[in-house]
Amino acid sequence: MTVTSVYLDYNASTPLLPRVEKSYLKASHHFGNPSSFHRPGNLAKELVEESRVLVLDFLGADPGQLIFTGSGTEANNLVLNRVLAKHLKGTPTHFITSEIEHSSILNTAQYFETLGIKVTYLPVNQEGVIQIDRLEQEITKHTTLISLMLANNETGVIQPIKEAALMAKNKHIPIHTDAAQAIGRYVFTVSDLGIDYLTLSGHKCYGPKGIGGLYSKDPQTLDSLIRGGSQEFGKRAGTLNTSGIAAFGCALSLLKKSIASDIQHMSHLKNMFITQLKISLPNITFNGNPDQSLSNTINVSFNVSDYEAILMNLDLAGIYASSGSACSTGSHEPSHVIQAMTSDPKRINSATRFSLGKMTTLKEIDYVLDTLPKIIKKLDKVNT
Ligand SMILES: Cc1ncc(COP(=O)(O)O)c(C=O)c1O
């Protein structure tokens, strides 16, 4: 087998598609400030507005419902600022989220708690699905916002957001979903989901880093997080990242055309990966029901050794996977997502994520299926 490296960490970041790279470079020549009232400024503004149409079209949303941000993290902070703003105005506030959210939600929620805001964290079941039946009973008259992710970044488990949105609507509570991982891996529109706010991140869907967006059914409900100029309808100050925005729109317009075949391709490779790995390593546990998860994500506990040794050996073999979110990898903490699903230390410490992309090939997966069992068997011997 002549494969030398296999990148299986698309949930951490994706490469730019060649046409996206071109659009980034082309837009960078339009250096005028999109807020300036002259021709170079207008040309840059045109690129921004063309991209806004493409992103909104991808989401099935209406004009004026998108705020460009500097990242998915910022979009999450922007919408959660709604809770903080109410609190600062002296209104009693309660925020509902889940135990398995990305750190940009969880750390903000924990900060809210230090300010005296009440936060409820919904638990998940053993399959990694948020216990939505608990949502209705947790809502109080002070609940200001609900934020639940559309698909988990570590397990890929798709969450029952439509049901949550219906409950929220019945109680007149706004609901946000973090869709950073779902874009391009799961088909949806904002109206299918019935949500009020939705987070996007450029570098998870073949666009550049440093660009994100917040869909808002009614942007007037938001207070700006960053103070300064009146860009983005006064909801996000700062000179717009014209190249990043243009490339982001380009990535989503391409994904819109390819999403059905991309999902089919990734699902096929994912199913093959799972079926064959179960045969070569019968003692492994898949985290999250693979049938209810994103077309590209596999999270598996090998129940031998720990994820650091597994990842190091994979890296030496040219296979680039992850233990979960890039942030928790950096801090070497066991995954909060797997911990929310099980208390089994072996399962928690050996959880490894393989996330595929539209560029992943059958040859690459064959190489991983040949190499991975050898690594796990070697580590098992060392530990026994
Ligand atoms: C579910 C989820 N939300 C938000 C983010 C943050 O996005 P960004 O890297 O654009 O800040 C990530 C990144 O890993 C993510 O997986």
Ligand as a Chemical Component Dictionary entry (heavy atoms), coordinates in Angstrom:
data_LIG
# 
_chem_comp.id                   LIG 
_chem_comp.type                 NON-POLYMER 
_chem_comp.pdbx_formal_charge   0 
_chem_comp.three_letter_code    LIG 
# 
loop_
_chem_comp_atom.comp_id 
_chem_comp_atom.atom_id 
_chem_comp_atom.alt_atom_id 
_chem_comp_atom.type_symbol 
_chem_comp_atom.charge 
_chem_comp_atom.model_Cartn_x 
_chem_comp_atom.model_Cartn_y 
_chem_comp_atom.model_Cartn_z 
_chem_comp_atom.pdbx_ordinal 
LIG C1 C1 C 0 -19.481 22.472 17.676 1  
LIG C2 C2 C 0 -18.495 23.582 17.548 2  
LIG N1 N1 N 0 -18.882 24.832 17.799 3  
LIG C3 C3 C 0 -18.048 25.868 17.683 4  
LIG C4 C4 C 0 -16.739 25.694 17.307 5  
LIG C5 C5 C 0 -15.828 26.875 17.224 6  
LIG O1 O1 O 0 -15.640 27.279 15.891 7  
LIG P1 P1 P 0 -14.377 28.192 15.519 8  
LIG O2 O2 O 0 -13.199 27.277 15.429 9  
LIG O3 O3 O 0 -14.750 28.819 14.201 10 
LIG O4 O4 O 0 -14.239 29.192 16.595 11 
LIG C6 C6 C 0 -16.274 24.397 17.049 12 
LIG C7 C7 C 0 -14.855 24.149 16.707 13 
LIG O5 O5 O 0 -14.300 23.099 16.987 14 
LIG C8 C8 C 0 -17.175 23.312 17.157 15 
LIG O6 O6 O 0 -16.793 22.054 16.912 16 
# 
loop_
_chem_comp_bond.comp_id 
_chem_comp_bond.atom_id_1 
_chem_comp_bond.atom_id_2 
_chem_comp_bond.value_order 
_chem_comp_bond.pdbx_ordinal 
LIG C1 C2 SING 1  
LIG C2 N1 SING 2  
LIG C2 C8 DOUB 3  
LIG N1 C3 DOUB 4  
LIG C3 C4 SING 5  
LIG C4 C5 SING 6  
LIG C4 C6 DOUB 7  
LIG C5 O1 SING 8  
LIG O1 P1 SING 9  
LIG P1 O2 DOUB 10 
LIG P1 O3 SING 11 
LIG P1 O4 SING 12 
LIG C6 C7 SING 13 
LIG C6 C8 SING 14 
LIG C7 O5 DOUB 15 
LIG C8 O6 SING 16 
# 
